[in-house]
Amino acid sequence: MKKTLAAFALAAVAALTLAGCSDSAAPAASDSAAPEGSGELTPVRVAALPIAETGALWAAIDAGIFEEHGLDVEVVPAQGGAQAIPALLSGDIDFAIGQPMGPIRASLQDLGVVIFSNYASSLADGADVNSVVALGDSGITSPADLAGKRVSVNSIGAAGDLTIRKAVDDAGGDSSTIEFIEVAFPDVKAQLEAGNIDAGWAPDPFRGQIVGAGGVDVVSPYQATIPGLTVLTNFTTQEKIDSDPDLVAAYSEAMTDALAYATDNEDAVRAAIVKNLEIPEAAAAAITLPDFTPELGDAGIEDLAALAVEYGYIDAEPDFDTLIQPQS
């Protein structure tokens, strides 16, 4: 299931789509961050998924944290980390927040994509931030029941279906019989109700909406395979790091402050989720939030890569010294 360089090239169309679906047009980012105290803000485009975890970013923007670092951040909607990579390579965006499998593959193809900090990690125990869900009358109640079923993930070939496969096999099922179907998180509920999929992997608030309407929480695949696995990482290109180190440093420092703010201000994060995802306050209050952290030491990226090799998603593990380069 290893993506080729040609696949990324063909996906350049996705970069154009990504650049065109932002809330507003923004001028191209300058070559470096504005000098601190200059009063000028540097435009920065960041790709992020429209999910609850992005609440930390939205809340930090509203609190003026990025402005304090001289940055004017525009959030560009994306469906997954892999889909954001063409936009990074073409320069349409400056940074991306997404799953690490896209950067892992890009590193194996020497595309110069670098993970420079964590963003959010799943929870090692208790209710987790994402799970595979099914309708109450589906008959699916355990991971083994997913064998032979149609299961949706937001991006095929990433951490979602990989950890689902492992969880199903560990439960005695045959993951090779699963048909994975790519469905954007907001569409999972409708696709379940239409009968187009049997189960779907989803984070909050979409997971909670399905379970709250009588659905079944089948398995939290991250907890079942790599407890505490990173949900989302921050990444950019080596070219950006080399050509504009001041901007990368400013953004990395701002992100560290943003994640600390999110950890200490859960109410602000939930308010940002209500505002940006347009969901009721009661629904936002029930969301399980991740561990917002920039720390990469225990993010589980190496374990994920090893699992990807085991399941044939990639042929070899990447050079982690090249792929993972903390910037703060």
Residue pairs with C-beta under 8 A, 6 or more apart in sequence:
1 157
1 312
1 313
1 314
2 105
2 108
2 313
2 314
2 315
3 82
3 105
3 109
3 157
4 109
5 109
5 111
8 85
8 86
8 89
8 106
8 109
8 111
11 82
11 83
11 85
11 86
12 86
12 90
13 86
14 83
14 86
14 87
15 86
15 87
15 89
15 90
15 92
16 92
18 47
18 76
18 77
18 78
18 83
18 84
18 86
18 87
18 92
18 93
19 45
19 76
19 87
19 92
19 93
21 76
21 77
22 45
22 74
22 75
22 76
22 77
23 74
23 75
24 74
26 43
26 45
26 72
26 74
27 43
28 43
29 42
29 43
29 44
29 45
29 94
29 247
30 42
30 43
31 243
31 244
31 247
32 42
32 244
32 246
32 247
33 42
33 69
33 70
33 71
33 244
33 246
33 247
33 249
33 250
33 251
34 40
34 41
34 42
34 70
35 70
36 69
36 70
38 70
40 70
41 67
41 70
41 71
41 72
42 70
42 71
42 72
42 247
42 250
43 72
43 74
44 66
44 71
44 72
44 73
44 74
44 94
44 95
44 247
44 251
45 73
45 74
45 76
45 92
45 93
45 94
45 95
46 57
46 73
46 74
46 75
46 76
46 93
46 94
46 95
46 96
46 97
47 75
47 76
47 77
47 78
47 84
47 87
47 88
47 93
47 95
47 96
47 97
47 98
48 54
48 57
48 75
48 76
48 77
48 78
48 96
48 97
48 98
49 77
49 78
49 79
49 80
49 97
49 98
49 154
49 185
49 232
50 77
50 185
50 186
50 276
50 277
51 185
51 203
51 204
51 206
51 277
52 129
52 203
52 204
52 205
52 273
52 277
52 284
52 287
52 289
53 119
53 120
53 129
53 203
53 231
53 232
53 289
53 290
54 75
54 97
54 276
55 262
55 269
55 270
55 272
55 273
55 276
55 289
56 119
56 120
56 258
56 259
56 261
56 262
56 269
56 272
56 292
57 73
57 75
57 97
57 258
58 75
58 269
58 272
58 273
58 275
58 276
59 258
59 261
59 262
59 265
59 268
59 269
59 271
59 272
60 66
60 254
60 257
60 258
60 259
60 261
60 262
61 73
61 75
62 268
62 272
63 261
63 265
63 268
65 254
65 257
65 258
65 261
66 72
66 73
66 251
66 254
66 258
68 254
68 257
69 250
69 251
69 253
69 254
69 257
70 250
71 250
71 251
71 254
76 87
76 93
78 84
78 87
78 96
78 98
79 154
79 155
79 184
80 98
80 99
80 102
80 154
80 155
80 158
81 96
81 97
81 98
81 99
81 100
81 101
81 102
81 103
81 155
81 158
81 232
81 233
81 235
82 98
82 99
82 101
82 102
82 105
82 155
82 157
82 158
83 102
83 155
84 93
84 96
84 98
84 102
85 96
85 102
85 103
85 106
85 111
85 113
87 93
87 96
88 94
88 95
88 96
88 113
88 235
88 236
88 237
88 240
89 111
89 112
89 113
89 237
94 236
94 240
94 247
94 251
95 234
95 235
95 236
95 240
95 251
96 234
96 235
96 236
97 119
97 232
97 233
97 234
97 235
98 232
98 233
98 235
99 155
99 158
99 159
99 160
99 231
99 232
99 233
100 115
100 159
100 230
100 233
100 235
100 299
100 301
100 304
101 155
101 157
101 158
101 159
101 162
101 304
101 308
101 313
102 113
102 155
102 158
103 113
103 114
103 115
103 233
103 235
103 323
104 301
104 304
104 305
104 308
104 314
104 318
104 323
105 157
105 314
106 112
106 113
107 113
107 318
107 319
107 322
107 323
108 314
108 315
108 316
108 318
112 237
112 238
112 239
113 235
113 236
113 237
113 238
113 323
114 235
114 236
114 237
114 238
114 241
114 322
114 323
114 324
114 325
115 233
115 234
115 235
115 296
115 301
115 323
115 324
115 325
116 234
116 235
116 236
116 241
116 248
116 252
116 324
116 325
116 326
116 327
117 233
117 234
117 252
117 255
117 256
117 294
117 296
117 326
117 327
117 328
118 230
118 232
118 233
118 234
118 293
118 294
118 295
118 296
118 299
119 230
119 231
119 232
119 233
119 234
119 255
119 259
119 292
119 293
119 294
120 129
120 230
120 231
120 232
120 259
120 290
120 291
120 292
120 293
121 228
121 229
121 230
121 231
121 290
121 291
121 293
121 298
121 299
121 300
122 128
122 129
122 130
122 220
122 222
122 223
122 227
122 228
122 229
122 230
122 231
122 290
122 291
123 129
123 223
123 228
123 288
123 290
123 291
124 223
124 227
124 228
125 223
125 227
127 220
127 288
128 220
128 222
128 223
128 288
129 203
129 204
129 231
129 288
129 289
129 290
130 160
130 201
130 202
130 203
130 204
130 207
130 220
130 221
130 222
130 231
131 201
131 202
131 207
131 217
131 218
131 219
131 220
131 221
132 143
132 146
132 151
132 164
132 199
132 200
132 201
132 217
132 218
132 219
132 220
132 221
133 188
133 192
133 199
133 200
133 201
133 202
133 207
133 210
133 211
133 215
133 216
133 217
133 218
134 140
134 192
134 198
134 199
134 200
134 215
134 216
134 218
135 192
135 193
135 210
135 214
135 215
135 216
136 214
136 215
136 216
138 198
138 199
138 216
139 145
140 146
140 149
140 198
140 199
140 216
140 218
141 216
141 218
142 171
142 218
142 219
143 164
143 167
143 168
143 170
143 171
143 173
143 218
143 219
143 221
143 224
144 168
144 171
144 172
144 173
145 173
145 218
146 164
146 168
146 173
146 175
146 178
146 198
146 199
146 218
146 219
147 168
147 173
147 174
147 175
147 177
147 178
148 174
148 177
148 178
149 178
149 179
149 198
149 199
150 178
150 179
150 180
150 181
150 196
150 197
150 198
150 199
151 161
151 164
151 178
151 179
151 180
151 181
151 197
151 198
151 199
151 200
151 201
152 180
152 181
152 182
152 183
152 188
152 191
152 197
152 199
152 200
152 201
153 160
153 161
153 164
153 180
153 181
153 182
153 183
153 200
153 201
154 160
154 182
154 183
154 184
154 185
154 201
155 182
156 180
156 181
156 182
157 313
159 222
159 229
159 304
160 201
160 221
161 178
161 180
161 201
162 304
162 307
162 308
162 311
162 313
163 221
163 222
163 224
163 225
163 226
163 229
163 307
164 175
164 178
164 201
164 219
164 221
165 175
165 178
165 311
166 175
166 221
166 224
166 225
166 307
166 311
167 219
167 221
167 224
167 225
168 174
168 175
168 178
169 175
170 224
170 225
171 219
181 191
181 196
181 197
183 191
183 197
183 200
185 202
185 203
185 206
186 206
188 197
188 200
188 201
188 202
188 206
188 210
189 200
189 206
189 209
189 210
189 213
191 197
191 200
192 198
192 199
192 200
192 210
192 215
199 218
200 210
201 221
202 210
203 231
204 286
204 287
204 288
205 273
205 277
205 279
205 283
205 284
205 286
205 287
207 217
208 283
208 286
208 287
208 288
209 283
211 217
212 283
212 286
222 228
222 229
222 231
225 307
226 300
226 303
226 304
226 307
228 291
228 298
228 300
229 299
229 300
229 303
229 304
230 296
230 299
230 300
230 301
230 304
231 290
233 296
233 299
233 301
234 252
234 255
234 294
236 248
240 247
240 248
241 248
241 325
241 327
248 327
249 327
249 328
252 294
252 327
252 328
253 328
255 294
256 294
256 328
259 292
259 293
259 294
260 292
261 268
262 268
262 269
262 292
263 292
263 293
266 289
269 289
270 281
270 284
270 285
270 287
270 289
271 284
273 279
273 284
273 287
274 280
274 281
274 284
277 284
294 328
296 324
296 326
301 320
301 323
301 324
302 317
302 320
305 314
305 317
305 318
305 320
306 317
308 314
309 315
309 316
309 317
